[in-house]
Every structure is written in C-alpha cells, then in structure tokens.
Amino acid sequence: MDIQENIVNKVASSGLVTLNLEEYFHKGERLVYDIKDNLFHGLILKEQDFRAFIKEHNWEQYQDQNIAIICSADAIVPTWAYMLLANRMKPFANEVVFGNLETLETVLYTKALAKIDINEFAGERVVIKGCADLEVPISAYVEITALLTPVVKSIMYGEPCSTVPIYKRKD
C-alpha cells in the first residue's frame, strides 16, 4: 500500500505578514560621551576650559557613530554645554542624543520606524516577530504597535507558528 501524505504549511498559507524589527536596527557604532571628563576636579564645568576643549577636540572621530551624551558625575552642568557638544558632534555623527544607550536606541528605532509606509500594512494580519538576534528595545514594539493599529486587521506578537494576539479590528 502506497500512502502519500501532502504536508501543508499552514503558516505560509495563513496570509500573515511578519514584521521583523531587527531589520530597522541601525548598524552604526554606539558610543557614550560622558561630560564628566570635562569637569574641573569632577565638580564644575569651567566655561573657558570647556570652550577651549570644544575648539581643539578632534570631532571627526565621531564620524557615522551614534552618540549618547551623559554626565555620570553628581555635578550641575549647564544646558549650553550639552548643546555645544551636540553642535560639534552632529556634522559627523549619525545621531546625537542626551541620555543613556537605551535612550539612544529608542531614538534610532523611532526614527527608523517613522519611515515605514504603514499603508503597506493596511488590512493585513501582522505578526511582529518576537525572537531576535539583536536586542530590540521594548519602546520599538510599542512604537510599531501604535503606528500599525489604525490600519491593520490584526497585530500579533511572536512567531507565525506561535503568536500572542495584541489587537484585532472589530468589523
């Protein structure tokens, strides 16, 4: 008796659209610039010394990097100091933010996701891929959910073979 079974890939024929947030990861290097290194005795920022540093520093070293500016010291740093750093870094850097690496990653993903034509997902059943080789911040999942909710039929999280329902439009 020759029995032959047809194996059907139900995931492939389900009509689900998989969205992998890893594809929106900016590949540029991440760097934390700590302004504490510019403080006099780790306590105060001396304007004259800081302006001399701004003038003499090699800003080209930040070419194509993604930079998070912080101050890890318990010091009062005037806002204009951060502004001067951003002004000098931005012509070379891909991105400059005030905050830690998590803040930087959030900004990078927010900007990347804002470029998506969400109309491509209109009426679709979308699975936002959950397992990733790269660490995707939770903020990116929140952002893509907010962007897609007005246009999609449904949003699920996980893998096409095992999803968690997030949203389903009521018809």
Z-matrix of the N, CA and C atoms (Angstrom, degrees):
N
C 1 1.444
C 2 1.526 1 108.81
N 3 1.290 2 115.73 1 126.18
C 4 1.463 3 121.33 2 -177.24
C 5 1.529 4 109.16 3 -107.78
N 6 1.341 5 115.40 4 98.37
C 7 1.467 6 119.85 5 -179.83
C 8 1.529 7 108.01 6 -104.10
N 9 1.285 8 113.23 7 126.87
C 10 1.456 9 117.88 8 -179.87
C 11 1.525 10 108.03 9 -123.64
N 12 1.343 11 115.30 10 125.18
C 13 1.457 12 119.55 11 179.85
C 14 1.519 13 109.52 12 -99.68
N 15 1.290 14 115.11 13 141.33
C 16 1.463 15 119.65 14 173.46
C 17 1.515 16 108.14 15 -92.78
N 18 1.294 17 114.91 16 122.57
C 19 1.463 18 119.45 17 178.18
C 20 1.523 19 107.62 18 -89.75
N 21 1.297 20 115.00 19 124.25
C 22 1.453 21 120.99 20 -178.19
C 23 1.521 22 108.76 21 -108.24
N 24 1.314 23 115.86 22 127.63
C 25 1.460 24 121.49 23 176.26
C 26 1.522 25 107.39 24 -86.38
N 27 1.323 26 115.44 25 96.23
C 28 1.463 27 120.28 26 -176.56
C 29 1.525 28 112.08 27 -68.61
N 30 1.329 29 116.27 28 -29.95
C 31 1.467 30 119.82 29 178.62
C 32 1.519 31 110.15 30 -65.25
N 33 1.341 32 116.44 31 -45.60
C 34 1.465 33 120.63 32 -178.71
C 35 1.528 34 111.67 33 -64.96
N 36 1.313 35 117.11 34 -32.76
C 37 1.464 36 119.65 35 -177.71
C 38 1.527 37 113.23 36 -94.60
N 39 1.299 38 117.46 37 7.20
C 40 1.470 39 121.29 38 -175.69
C 41 1.523 40 114.16 39 -79.34
N 42 1.315 41 116.99 40 -16.51
C 43 1.457 42 119.90 41 -178.53
C 44 1.514 43 113.48 42 80.54
N 45 1.323 44 116.40 43 13.88
C 46 1.464 45 120.11 44 178.21
C 47 1.527 46 110.07 45 -79.10
N 48 1.315 47 115.96 46 143.09
C 49 1.461 48 122.19 47 174.72
C 50 1.523 49 106.71 48 -108.33
N 51 1.327 50 116.36 49 122.07
C 52 1.466 51 120.50 50 -179.79
C 53 1.521 52 109.52 51 -93.61
N 54 1.317 53 115.26 52 131.09
C 55 1.461 54 122.01 53 177.24
C 56 1.523 55 107.56 54 -115.92
N 57 1.323 56 115.44 55 116.53
C 58 1.460 57 121.93 56 -178.05
C 59 1.527 58 108.75 57 -103.09
N 60 1.317 59 117.30 58 109.52
C 61 1.458 60 121.06 59 -177.55
C 62 1.524 61 113.02 60 -66.39
N 63 1.318 62 117.63 61 -19.71
C 64 1.467 63 120.72 62 175.41
C 65 1.526 64 111.34 63 -57.64
N 66 1.313 65 116.60 64 -29.67
C 67 1.465 66 121.00 65 -178.85
C 68 1.528 67 112.04 66 -65.97
N 69 1.321 68 117.33 67 -14.46
C 70 1.464 69 121.45 68 -178.63
C 71 1.527 70 112.13 69 -103.67
N 72 1.320 71 116.32 70 8.31
C 73 1.465 72 122.49 71 178.21
C 74 1.525 73 109.32 72 -70.96
N 75 1.322 74 116.69 73 127.26
C 76 1.462 75 120.30 74 176.57
C 77 1.524 76 108.29 75 -80.38
N 78 1.314 77 116.48 76 126.14
C 79 1.457 78 120.93 77 -172.64
C 80 1.530 79 114.07 78 -79.60
N 81 1.314 80 118.12 79 -7.87
C 82 1.463 81 120.65 80 -178.96
C 83 1.515 82 113.27 81 -62.62
N 84 1.308 83 115.56 82 153.70
C 85 1.467 84 121.89 83 179.89
C 86 1.526 85 110.49 84 -63.94
N 87 1.324 86 115.74 85 145.69
C 88 1.465 87 122.58 86 175.75
C 89 1.522 88 108.22 87 -103.96
N 90 1.332 89 115.36 88 139.99
C 91 1.455 90 120.69 89 -177.53
C 92 1.523 91 109.06 90 -143.21
N 93 1.325 92 115.84 91 137.67
C 94 1.461 93 120.78 92 172.62
C 95 1.524 94 107.12 93 -101.33
N 96 1.338 95 115.41 94 124.17
C 97 1.455 96 120.31 95 173.96
C 98 1.523 97 106.50 96 -103.16
N 99 1.321 98 116.67 97 115.57
C 100 1.465 99 122.11 98 -178.08
C 101 1.527 100 108.88 99 -100.31
N 102 1.313 101 115.61 100 113.49
C 103 1.463 102 120.75 101 -177.31
C 104 1.534 103 112.11 102 -68.37
N 105 1.317 104 117.64 103 -9.99
C 106 1.470 105 120.88 104 178.49
C 107 1.534 106 110.74 105 -57.26
N 108 1.332 107 116.32 106 -28.59
C 109 1.465 108 120.52 107 179.50
C 110 1.525 109 112.24 108 -68.54
N 111 1.322 110 116.85 109 -13.82
C 112 1.464 111 121.51 110 178.60
C 113 1.533 112 112.70 111 -99.34
N 114 1.320 113 117.10 112 0.79
C 115 1.460 114 120.66 113 -177.00
C 116 1.526 115 111.13 114 -85.21
N 117 1.305 116 115.72 115 143.05
C 118 1.457 117 122.49 116 175.92
C 119 1.521 118 107.89 117 -77.26
N 120 1.335 119 117.19 118 119.95
C 121 1.469 120 123.78 119 -176.22
C 122 1.526 121 112.50 120 53.01
N 123 1.332 122 116.41 121 27.08
C 124 1.457 123 120.80 122 178.12
C 125 1.506 124 114.29 123 68.34
N 126 1.340 125 116.85 124 13.89
C 127 1.466 126 120.29 125 -173.83
C 128 1.519 127 115.10 126 -119.04
N 129 1.326 128 116.01 127 -45.12
C 130 1.468 129 118.67 128 -173.19
C 131 1.530 130 110.15 129 -134.53
N 132 1.298 131 114.32 130 157.26
C 133 1.455 132 120.50 131 176.12
C 134 1.522 133 107.42 132 -101.81
N 135 1.314 134 115.35 133 119.20
C 136 1.465 135 120.08 134 177.18
C 137 1.524 136 107.83 135 -91.59
N 138 1.325 137 115.74 136 118.74
C 139 1.461 138 120.29 137 -172.84
C 140 1.528 139 112.38 138 -56.74
N 141 1.316 140 117.64 139 -46.33
C 142 1.460 141 120.21 140 -177.29
C 143 1.535 142 111.34 141 -61.33
N 144 1.318 143 116.97 142 -44.84
C 145 1.463 144 120.78 143 178.73
C 146 1.530 145 111.45 144 -65.97
N 147 1.318 146 115.58 145 -40.19
C 148 1.457 147 119.45 146 -178.96
C 149 1.528 148 111.04 147 -66.67
N 150 1.317 149 116.80 148 -41.55
C 151 1.473 150 120.23 149 178.29
C 152 1.531 151 111.05 150 -65.01
N 153 1.318 152 117.05 151 -35.06
C 154 1.469 153 120.27 152 176.18
C 155 1.540 154 109.20 153 -65.06
N 156 1.330 155 116.73 154 -42.60
C 157 1.463 156 121.02 155 177.01
C 158 1.532 157 110.39 156 -60.59
N 159 1.312 158 116.37 157 -45.44
C 160 1.469 159 121.58 158 -179.54
C 161 1.527 160 110.02 159 -58.26
N 162 1.311 161 116.22 160 -41.02
C 163 1.473 162 121.42 161 -177.72
C 164 1.534 163 111.87 162 -70.52
N 165 1.333 164 117.60 163 -37.61
C 166 1.459 165 121.63 164 -171.42
C 167 1.525 166 115.14 165 -95.84
N 168 1.298 167 118.01 166 -18.76
C 169 1.463 168 122.02 167 -174.50
C 170 1.536 169 111.44 168 -65.83
N 171 1.322 170 116.52 169 146.52
C 172 1.456 171 122.23 170 176.90
C 173 1.532 172 109.35 171 -84.06
N 174 1.300 173 117.04 172 97.79
C 175 1.467 174 122.18 173 -176.55
C 176 1.518 175 112.10 174 -78.85
N 177 1.323 176 116.91 175 -19.16
C 178 1.464 177 120.65 176 -179.45
C 179 1.532 178 112.34 177 -63.42
N 180 1.319 179 117.03 178 -20.39
C 181 1.473 180 119.89 179 179.34
C 182 1.526 181 112.88 180 -65.09
N 183 1.326 182 117.48 181 -12.13
C 184 1.457 183 121.98 182 -179.63
C 185 1.533 184 112.17 183 -96.23
N 186 1.322 185 116.12 184 11.42
C 187 1.462 186 121.13 185 -178.30
C 188 1.530 187 110.95 186 -53.32
N 189 1.334 188 115.20 187 124.59
C 190 1.477 189 124.27 188 175.81
C 191 1.526 190 114.66 189 63.55
N 192 1.310 191 118.46 190 11.26
C 193 1.464 192 120.77 191 179.23
C 194 1.523 193 110.49 192 -89.36
N 195 1.316 194 114.31 193 161.37
C 196 1.461 195 122.73 194 174.73
C 197 1.514 196 105.97 195 -109.11
N 198 1.324 197 116.59 196 120.03
C 199 1.457 198 120.69 197 -168.59
C 200 1.526 199 111.52 198 -119.36
N 201 1.329 200 114.37 199 131.12
C 202 1.464 201 122.66 200 173.38
C 203 1.526 202 106.62 201 -107.99
N 204 1.316 203 116.59 202 120.74
C 205 1.465 204 121.22 203 179.77
C 206 1.525 205 108.55 204 -96.87
N 207 1.337 206 115.54 205 128.10
C 208 1.458 207 121.41 206 179.16
C 209 1.526 208 109.76 207 -135.79
N 210 1.323 209 115.98 208 172.05
C 211 1.457 210 122.60 209 165.83
C 212 1.518 211 106.42 210 -133.36
N 213 1.323 212 115.72 211 108.43
C 214 1.462 213 120.10 212 -177.19
C 215 1.527 214 112.39 213 -85.35
N 216 1.330 215 116.76 214 -8.96
C 217 1.463 216 120.57 215 178.25
C 218 1.528 217 109.80 216 -85.24
N 219 1.309 218 115.46 217 153.73
C 220 1.458 219 120.84 218 176.13
C 221 1.525 220 107.47 219 -83.97
N 222 1.320 221 115.12 220 78.52
C 223 1.461 222 121.44 221 -176.19
C 224 1.521 223 109.39 222 -139.96
N 225 1.306 224 115.18 223 155.67
C 226 1.451 225 120.40 224 175.13
C 227 1.519 226 107.19 225 -92.84
N 228 1.317 227 114.94 226 117.06
C 229 1.459 228 121.00 227 -179.37
C 230 1.526 229 107.01 228 -113.20
N 231 1.324 230 117.57 229 125.97
C 232 1.463 231 118.94 230 179.95
C 233 1.534 232 111.36 231 -65.42
N 234 1.294 233 115.73 232 146.46
C 235 1.464 234 122.17 233 -178.32
C 236 1.515 235 111.95 234 -55.91
N 237 1.324 236 117.06 235 -38.06
C 238 1.465 237 119.92 236 -176.96
C 239 1.533 238 112.22 237 -61.58
N 240 1.335 239 117.69 238 -25.29
C 241 1.469 240 120.26 239 179.02
C 242 1.529 241 110.14 240 -66.08
N 243 1.331 242 116.66 241 -44.01
C 244 1.460 243 120.52 242 176.59
C 245 1.523 244 110.76 243 -64.40
N 246 1.323 245 115.07 244 -37.29
C 247 1.464 246 119.76 245 179.32
C 248 1.527 247 110.90 246 -65.18
N 249 1.315 248 117.43 247 -41.26
C 250 1.467 249 120.50 248 177.76
C 251 1.529 250 111.10 249 -62.10
N 252 1.321 251 116.63 250 -43.17
C 253 1.461 252 120.10 251 178.14
C 254 1.530 253 110.99 252 -60.47
N 255 1.312 254 116.21 253 -47.76
C 256 1.460 255 120.28 254 -179.86
C 257 1.528 256 111.05 255 -61.18
N 258 1.319 257 116.15 256 -40.55
C 259 1.459 258 121.53 257 -179.85
C 260 1.529 259 111.53 258 -61.69
N 261 1.316 260 117.22 259 -38.98
C 262 1.467 261 121.13 260 -178.61
C 263 1.528 262 112.42 261 -81.14
N 264 1.322 263 117.08 262 -31.41
C 265 1.465 264 120.43 263 -177.57
C 266 1.526 265 112.96 264 -79.83
N 267 1.313 266 116.49 265 -38.69
C 268 1.466 267 120.87 266 -170.11
C 269 1.524 268 114.58 267 -57.94
N 270 1.330 269 120.78 268 -36.61
C 271 1.470 270 117.37 269 178.21
C 272 1.534 271 113.69 270 -60.75
N 273 1.305 272 116.72 271 -19.83
C 274 1.461 273 121.06 272 -178.62
C 275 1.529 274 112.66 273 -108.12
N 276 1.298 275 116.36 274 -39.07
C 277 1.466 276 121.84 275 -174.09
C 278 1.526 277 111.42 276 -77.07
N 279 1.315 278 115.62 277 154.36
C 280 1.454 279 120.81 278 171.70
C 281 1.524 280 109.91 279 -72.05
N 282 1.340 281 116.25 280 -45.44
C 283 1.459 282 121.28 281 -178.14
C 284 1.516 283 109.67 282 -146.28
N 285 1.332 284 116.16 283 141.90
C 286 1.465 285 122.78 284 176.08
C 287 1.519 286 107.17 285 -132.67
N 288 1.339 287 116.01 286 125.86
C 289 1.463 288 120.52 287 178.56
C 290 1.521 289 109.89 288 -133.84
N 291 1.310 290 115.97 289 158.45
C 292 1.457 291 121.29 290 169.94
C 293 1.515 292 106.13 291 -93.75
N 294 1.317 293 116.37 292 122.62
C 295 1.456 294 120.83 293 179.95
C 296 1.513 295 110.51 294 139.04
N 297 1.326 296 114.82 295 -175.50
C 298 1.463 297 120.78 296 -176.90
C 299 1.533 298 110.67 297 -86.46
N 300 1.326 299 115.48 298 -173.92
C 301 1.463 300 120.10 299 -178.60
C 302 1.530 301 112.26 300 -64.71
N 303 1.317 302 116.93 301 -30.84
C 304 1.467 303 120.05 302 176.90
C 305 1.528 304 110.67 303 -65.18
N 306 1.323 305 115.84 304 -41.77
C 307 1.467 306 120.49 305 176.41
C 308 1.521 307 110.06 306 -61.83
N 309 1.313 308 115.79 307 -44.50
C 310 1.464 309 120.97 308 179.41
C 311 1.522 310 110.70 309 -59.31
N 312 1.324 311 117.30 310 -46.14
C 313 1.468 312 121.06 311 -178.89
C 314 1.527 313 110.48 312 -63.53
N 315 1.323 314 116.81 313 -38.92
C 316 1.462 315 120.92 314 177.65
C 317 1.524 316 110.73 315 -61.29
N 318 1.314 317 116.69 316 -45.64
C 319 1.474 318 120.99 317 179.78
C 320 1.527 319 110.42 318 -63.68
N 321 1.325 320 117.54 319 -44.05
C 322 1.465 321 120.71 320 -179.96
C 323 1.528 322 111.39 321 -60.33
N 324 1.322 323 116.52 322 -45.43
C 325 1.462 324 119.96 323 179.35
C 326 1.525 325 111.55 324 -68.50
N 327 1.323 326 117.46 325 -41.21
C 328 1.465 327 120.10 326 179.98
C 329 1.520 328 110.54 327 -58.86
N 330 1.318 329 116.44 328 -44.54
C 331 1.469 330 120.06 329 179.27
C 332 1.525 331 111.59 330 -66.59
N 333 1.316 332 117.37 331 -40.63
C 334 1.468 333 120.62 332 179.76
C 335 1.526 334 111.04 333 -66.14
N 336 1.331 335 117.37 334 -43.19
C 337 1.456 336 120.88 335 -178.20
C 338 1.526 337 112.16 336 -70.36
N 339 1.327 338 116.78 337 -28.00
C 340 1.466 339 120.70 338 178.50
C 341 1.535 340 111.23 339 -65.36
N 342 1.305 341 117.31 340 -19.59
C 343 1.461 342 121.63 341 -179.49
C 344 1.529 343 112.91 342 -85.47
N 345 1.320 344 117.10 343 -8.03
C 346 1.469 345 120.71 344 179.94
C 347 1.524 346 109.56 345 -70.21
N 348 1.315 347 115.95 346 135.43
C 349 1.461 348 120.86 347 172.04
C 350 1.531 349 106.52 348 -83.17
N 351 1.320 350 116.16 349 96.35
C 352 1.469 351 119.69 350 -175.02
C 353 1.522 352 112.14 351 -65.30
N 354 1.328 353 116.77 352 -18.63
C 355 1.469 354 119.41 353 178.49
C 356 1.530 355 111.73 354 -64.66
N 357 1.338 356 117.23 355 -21.01
C 358 1.464 357 120.68 356 176.02
C 359 1.532 358 110.98 357 -64.85
N 360 1.320 359 116.55 358 -19.64
C 361 1.460 360 121.34 359 -178.21
C 362 1.532 361 112.32 360 -103.54
N 363 1.325 362 116.83 361 5.78
C 364 1.466 363 120.88 362 -177.34
C 365 1.526 364 111.01 363 -57.16
N 366 1.316 365 116.36 364 125.49
C 367 1.450 366 122.83 365 177.44
C 368 1.523 367 115.47 366 74.07
N 369 1.312 368 117.28 367 5.08
C 370 1.475 369 121.26 368 -176.65
C 371 1.530 370 111.81 369 -88.26
N 372 1.314 371 114.17 370 159.18
C 373 1.461 372 122.50 371 171.20
C 374 1.525 373 105.44 372 -98.31
N 375 1.326 374 117.63 373 108.59
C 376 1.464 375 122.41 374 -170.86
C 377 1.527 376 111.20 375 -107.53
N 378 1.326 377 114.28 376 132.70
C 379 1.456 378 121.35 377 172.18
C 380 1.523 379 106.57 378 -107.42
N 381 1.321 380 116.26 379 118.87
C 382 1.453 381 120.64 380 175.50
C 383 1.524 382 106.02 381 -88.67
N 384 1.320 383 114.65 382 113.22
C 385 1.468 384 121.76 383 -173.48
C 386 1.522 385 110.29 384 -58.00
N 387 1.314 386 115.35 385 132.83
C 388 1.451 387 120.82 386 -176.25
C 389 1.512 388 115.04 387 -96.29
N 390 1.317 389 117.63 388 -39.85
C 391 1.466 390 120.18 389 -178.46
C 392 1.519 391 108.69 390 -85.69
N 393 1.318 392 114.77 391 133.69
C 394 1.464 393 118.61 392 -177.29
C 395 1.518 394 110.22 393 -140.82
N 396 1.320 395 115.52 394 149.93
C 397 1.462 396 120.67 395 173.58
C 398 1.523 397 110.11 396 -79.01
N 399 1.316 398 115.65 397 -30.41
C 400 1.458 399 121.84 398 177.45
C 401 1.526 400 108.69 399 -100.56
N 402 1.313 401 116.18 400 153.88
C 403 1.463 402 119.15 401 178.51
C 404 1.528 403 109.55 402 -81.79
N 405 1.295 404 115.35 403 113.37
C 406 1.460 405 122.05 404 178.33
C 407 1.520 406 107.24 405 -97.52
N 408 1.349 407 117.91 406 125.64
C 409 1.466 408 118.48 407 -177.95
C 410 1.526 409 112.24 408 -68.14
N 411 1.312 410 115.59 409 149.26
C 412 1.464 411 120.94 410 178.25
C 413 1.525 412 110.28 411 -56.71
N 414 1.319 413 116.37 412 -34.03
C 415 1.471 414 120.06 413 179.48
C 416 1.528 415 111.67 414 -57.15
N 417 1.336 416 118.24 415 -32.72
C 418 1.465 417 120.85 416 179.04
C 419 1.526 418 110.76 417 -68.61
N 420 1.334 419 116.81 418 -37.60
C 421 1.466 420 120.22 419 177.52
C 422 1.526 421 110.79 420 -66.87
N 423 1.325 422 116.25 421 -39.28
C 424 1.470 423 120.40 422 177.47
C 425 1.526 424 109.77 423 -65.46
N 426 1.322 425 116.62 424 -44.15
C 427 1.473 426 121.45 425 -178.50
C 428 1.527 427 111.46 426 -62.74
N 429 1.332 428 117.42 427 -47.56
C 430 1.469 429 119.32 428 -178.36
C 431 1.522 430 110.88 429 -66.51
N 432 1.320 431 117.56 430 -34.30
C 433 1.463 432 120.49 431 176.84
C 434 1.525 433 110.66 432 -64.20
N 435 1.323 434 116.41 433 -44.45
C 436 1.472 435 120.60 434 178.54
C 437 1.528 436 111.18 435 -63.59
N 438 1.320 437 117.15 436 -37.87
C 439 1.468 438 120.62 437 -179.82
C 440 1.527 439 112.26 438 -69.93
N 441 1.328 440 116.63 439 -41.33
C 442 1.465 441 120.55 440 -174.15
C 443 1.524 442 115.08 441 -83.07
N 444 1.329 443 117.96 442 -29.27
C 445 1.468 444 121.52 443 -174.71
C 446 1.530 445 113.56 444 -49.79
N 447 1.323 446 120.53 445 -43.71
C 448 1.469 447 118.46 446 -178.01
C 449 1.535 448 115.18 447 -66.71
N 450 1.340 449 118.59 448 -18.20
C 451 1.465 450 119.01 449 -171.68
C 452 1.522 451 115.42 450 -117.50
N 453 1.326 452 119.08 451 -21.30
C 454 1.462 453 120.42 452 -173.81
C 455 1.528 454 112.77 453 -89.01
N 456 1.319 455 114.52 454 163.18
C 457 1.460 456 120.40 455 174.96
C 458 1.523 457 109.65 456 -78.50
N 459 1.355 458 115.66 457 -41.36
C 460 1.455 459 119.54 458 177.75
C 461 1.516 460 110.26 459 -156.43
N 462 1.342 461 114.21 460 158.10
C 463 1.462 462 121.71 461 175.38
C 464 1.515 463 107.15 462 -128.09
N 465 1.333 464 113.63 463 132.63
C 466 1.453 465 120.59 464 175.96
C 467 1.527 466 107.58 465 -129.01
N 468 1.303 467 116.06 466 157.01
C 469 1.461 468 121.82 467 179.30
C 470 1.519 469 108.90 468 -120.31
N 471 1.318 470 116.13 469 139.55
C 472 1.459 471 120.67 470 176.32
C 473 1.504 472 111.52 471 126.41
N 474 1.313 473 115.51 472 -135.49
C 475 1.457 474 123.14 473 178.21
C 476 1.523 475 107.03 474 -119.36
N 477 1.344 476 118.60 475 150.52
C 478 1.467 477 119.72 476 -177.75
C 479 1.533 478 114.48 477 -52.89
N 480 1.327 479 117.30 478 -27.64
C 481 1.471 480 119.61 479 -179.51
C 482 1.532 481 112.54 480 -84.81
N 483 1.323 482 117.30 481 -11.89
C 484 1.464 483 120.82 482 -177.47
C 485 1.526 484 108.32 483 -155.88
N 486 1.308 485 116.31 484 95.71
C 487 1.468 486 120.08 485 -174.75
C 488 1.523 487 112.69 486 -117.85
N 489 1.316 488 113.83 487 158.39
C 490 1.457 489 122.01 488 173.14
C 491 1.526 490 105.83 489 -111.33
N 492 1.329 491 117.86 490 122.23
C 493 1.464 492 119.40 491 179.21
C 494 1.529 493 111.21 492 -67.84
N 495 1.313 494 115.38 493 135.45
C 496 1.463 495 121.72 494 179.40
C 497 1.525 496 110.71 495 -112.66
N 498 1.330 497 115.68 496 -43.70
C 499 1.465 498 120.20 497 -174.96
C 500 1.518 499 109.00 498 -151.57
N 501 1.320 500 116.08 499 140.96
C 502 1.461 501 121.43 500 172.64
C 503 1.522 502 107.84 501 -140.60
N 504 1.318 503 114.67 502 122.25
C 505 1.471 504 119.80 503 -179.83
C 506 1.523 505 109.85 504 -67.93
N 507 1.308 506 114.24 505 135.39
C 508 1.461 507 119.93 506 177.53
C 509 1.517 508 107.94 507 -85.62
N 510 1.305 509 115.52 508 124.14
C 511 1.476 510 119.20 509 -178.96
C 512 1.495 511 112.38 510 -88.55
